Amino acid sequence: MQFDELIIRELLTSIAAKTPTPGGGAVASITAALSASLAQMVVNYSIGKKSLAGHAELHQAALHTLQEQATTAMALAQDDARAYSRLNELLKLDKSNARRQREFPAAVQASIDAPRAVLQRALEMLKLLQTLSTTINPMLKSDLAIAAVLAEAAVRAAAWNIRVNLPLLDDAAKQADLNALLSKSLAQAMKQTAAIEQACQ
């Protein structure tokens, strides 16, 4: 397989371009998808091993969940790009513009909702990876640890994409609630990733 022949190069070129999207939001989503895909490989190498037969049900369920996680993460990358494009367009209008006043609150909310969904999905993935950490083919422990690191990175990246839009919210209470959510989520992601890495040593 020649990696140069894959569309990854096109994706990297698109991210690097001087365009609003794809940007950090899409990268956060794609990172979550990479985590889920790598974890699928770990599970695939664990399914069918006689020594792990007692975990077959867990592995099958995990494989289904991780497949869904990867698909959803890529869809969220598109959602984030659309949300940011709309918000970016409105930000270019004068604050007194009728269209901006009418559409701006929903556009801000959409730009928060997309990375928030990525953050939640990545946290769910870390929880699953922690469950898997003691039930997998030991030859794949490093891959599971890398999947966890990527999931944590997705959480942290999504948190930044939420944080950057918080000042655009008019509701101070909602800002405070989201800030509290981010603090809790980041602490949880760090704790779970450390536990997974410890289990994979």
N, C-alpha and C positions, 0 to 999 in steps of 0.2 A: 504493500500500500504506500503510495506517495502522498504525503500530507499536502503537498503543493497542489494536488489535483482536487482536494476537497474544497468545499465552499467556505471553510474556515478562513482562508486567505481573504476572500471577499468580505466576510464579516469583519475581520480585523481592519481592513482598508476602510470600510464604512464607518466603523467606530472612530478611527483616527482622523477622518475627514472633518473639515471645518463646517460642520452642520449641527443643528441642535439635537437631532436624533439620528442614530441611536447614541445614547449617552450613558451616564451612570446608572440610570434606572434599568435600561436594557442589560447592562453588564451585570448588575445585581441578579437579575432574573436568570440570565444565562449561566452565571456561577452556580445558582441553585440547581439548574438543570444538569450541569456537569457533575455536581455532587450526587444527585439522584442516579445519574447514569453510571458513575463509577461504583456506587453502592450496589447497583444491579449486577455489575460484573462480579462483585464479591459474592453476592447471593447465588448467582449462577454457578460459580465454582464450588459452592457449598452444597447445593442441591445434588442428591444422588450419592453423596459420600456415606458409606456405611456407618462410620463413627458418629455422624451427625443425623442419623435417621430419626432420632427422637425429636429433632427440631424441624422436621419436614413441613409440618403445618405452618409454623412460624415463617419459614423461608418462602413458601408459596404465597402467603398473605403479604409478606414484605415485598416480594417481587412485583406483585400487582400494584401495591401502593406506590412503590418507587417509580414504576412505569407511568402511573398517573401523575405523580409529582413532577417528573421530567416534562411531560406534555403540558401540564398546567403552567409550569415555570416559563416555558417558551411562549405560551399564549399571553402570560402576564407581561413579557417583554414587549409584545405588540401593544397591549393595553397602556403600558407606561409611555411608550413612544407617542401614541395617539393623544394621551392626556397632556403630555408636555407640549406637543405641537400646538394643541388648542390653547393652552395657557400662555405659551410664548406669543402666539398671535394676538391674544387679548392684551397682553402686557405692552404691546407696541401701540395700542390705541390710547388716546387721551382718557384720563380718569373720568371725565365728564361724558364720554361717549356712551350713548344709550345702550348699544349692544354690549359694551364692556360691563356696564353696571348690571345688565340683565343676566349675563352668562358667567361673570367672573366667579361668584361663590361656588357654583357647581363645578367649574373648571379647576378651582383650587382643591375642592374636595376630591375630585377624580385623580388629581396629581398626588394626593396623599393616599387615597385608597389603593392604588396599584402597588406602590412599594410596601404598604402595610400588609397586603395580601402575600407578597413575597416573603416578608419578615415572618409572618405566621406560618407559612408553608415550610420555611427553612427551620423554624423552631420545631415543628412537628417531625421533620426529617431527622433532626438531632436526637429527638426522643426515640425514634425508631432505631437509629444507628446505635444508640446506647444499649437498647435491648438486644441488638444483633451482636454486639461486641464480644460476647462470651459464647456465641453459638456458631461461629463461622469457621471455615477452613483456615487454619492458622497461617498458611502460606500467604493469605490475602490480608493479614492484619494491617500492613502498611497502607494498603489501598483503602481500607475502611477508615483508617486514621486520616488519610488525605481527604476522603469524602467528608469527614466531620469538619476538617479545617475549612474546606470550601463552603460547607453549610454555614459555619460561623461567619465566614467572610460575607456570605449573602445576607445574613442578618445584619451585620455591621454596615454593609453598603446600603441596604434598604433603609436602615435607620437614618443614614445621612440624607437619603432622598426624601424622607419624611421631614426631617429636621429643617432642611433648607426651605420648605414650603410653609412651615408653621407661622412665620411672621405675616403671611398673607391671609391668615384666618382672622376674622373680626372678633371671634368668640374667645375671650381670654381663658375661660374655664375649659374650653375644648383644647386650647393650647397646653394648659397645665396637665390635663388628663393624658394627652399624647406624650408629653415629656416624661411623665411618670411611667407610661407604658414602655417607652424606649429604654429608660433606665432599667426597668425590671427585665425586659427582653434581652438586653445586652448582658446583664449579669447572669441570666439563665443560660444563654448561649455559651458564655465563657466557661461556666461551671460544667455544663454537659460535655463540651469539647474536651476539657481537661480530663474528665472521667473516661471518655472514650479513648483518648490517647494513652492514659494510664493502663487501661484494660488491654490495649494493643501492644504494649511493650513486652 
